[in-house]
Amino acid sequence: MNKNFIRKFYLIFGFVFLLYAPKNLSAQTDIYAKITTGQSEPLELAIGDFVPVQPFITEEPVLASQIKEIVKKDLSFSLFFEILEAEPQEKIAHANPPDWNSWVEIGAEFLLAGEIEPRGTNLRVKADLWDLNKQRKIMSESYRTNVGNLRKLAHQISNDVVYNLVNEKGIFNTKVAYLVQKDKTKEVFVCDYDGYNSQQLTYGKSLALSPKWSADADKISFTSYKSGNPDLWLVALESGKTQKLSSYKGINSAASWSPDGKYIALTLTKDGNAEIYLMGENGDLKQRLTNNFGIDSSPSWSPNSQQIAFTSDRPGTPQIYIMDIDGANLRRLTFQGDYNDSPAWSPKGDKIAFCSREEGGFQIYTIDITGENLRKLTNQGTNENPHWSPDGYHLVFTSNRSGKFEIYSMHWDGSNQQAITSGGNNSSPAWSPIND
């Protein structure tokens, strides 16, 4: 059994416990296949102006510019589009219908434009999506919200563009849960997928670990020492209300919700060794899934809720394994590297991301579920805790490449790596499912 793996596992759940105990297959599949094999050309999308209905009102041009910029960043991030804009000297006037030829001349296939109208503290936005070659309107939607929710409104426009042009659900109103360390405590925070609107969810004044989203994206599970034992807790996203879900003696951690919402896989040490168990969504224990002398941890579900990837050091070093939901058909997935941990199963079903120890720290890899096509995604600093976006095209992860631990995002192939948090001491990200 790998001593470093044991040390890492029990450093959190042993030493810290002593420290705190005294105190308390469709069109979507085709698109994905083309993108991941380099066969897809992004759609040429022009984003025109969101024209103020009453341009003499000072706030309207500012709000219109903000919406356009948010939508542009969203759709650029998506991998589906190349965003085009007319040069300042070639400014194309807003019109309904648009000036077809002028937009086609800059290379655009589609055009998004609209109108904006504040009404007191409320905001109305109209968004029109045009097929420039066929000269027809694809989408016309009206959105209303409070001015303070402008970013959410803009993200919804982006979601609707993706759905209408690509037939995929957009991810732009999803959130990322993560941990923030303050002195000797860690609390659960959430932010928008792009790092905006960060807010604290837990106030346990203890150590929180391993935040994970429920399948309906309205709750987050986490392990906390606030009662002395490392128990499993839930926090409701809207109310912030917490409740204890599992409090077996010893470790109750690394919980992972099945995509169908029926089960939670987690690591317990109630029988002495660290094993993976299956629990109902209400905390009722269903079944022990692993039974061996090694440490089994970090379960991650397949998108069909029928298999689980996990880490085990049963071969002498931590490696990634896959088993069925009942513990049957166990197979080892990784053979390269002497310390592989934190598996994350892609929502597309074909890949598993994980971190692997190398000289100088951990790096993030992906591997096909067949064990083929091992691919290194990171190489700067230490990079850990990969977690997929719900559409399977992006990941979030923890990195200290800047000298501080921050949450980063990147595309599925390792490109476009960028920090979405700042200030340091941020870790363990988990990307929410899409909440319909």
Buried (B, 14 or more C-beta within 10 A) or exposed (E): EBEEBBEBBBEBBBEBBEEBEEEEEEEBEEBBBEBBEEEBEBBBBBBBBBBBBEEEEEEBBEBBBBBBEBBBBBBBBBBBBBBBBBEEEEEBEBEEEBBBEBBBEBEBBBBBBBBBBBEEEEBBBBBBBBBBEEEEBBBEBEBEBEBEBBBBBBBBBBBBBBEBBBEBBBBBBBBBBBBBBEEEBBBBBBBBBBBEEBEEBBEBBBBBBBBBBBBBBBBBBBBBBBBBBBBBBBBBBEEEEBEBBBBBEBBBBBBBBBBEEBBBBBBBBBEEBBBBBBBEBEBEBBEBBBEEEBBBBBBBBBBEBEBBBBBBBBEEBBBBBBBBBEBEEBEEBBEEBBBBBBBBBBBBBBBBBBBBBBEEBBBBBBBBBEBEEBBEBBBBBBBBBBBBBBBBBBBBBBBBBEEBBBBBBBBBBBEEBEBBBEEBBBBBBBBBBBBE
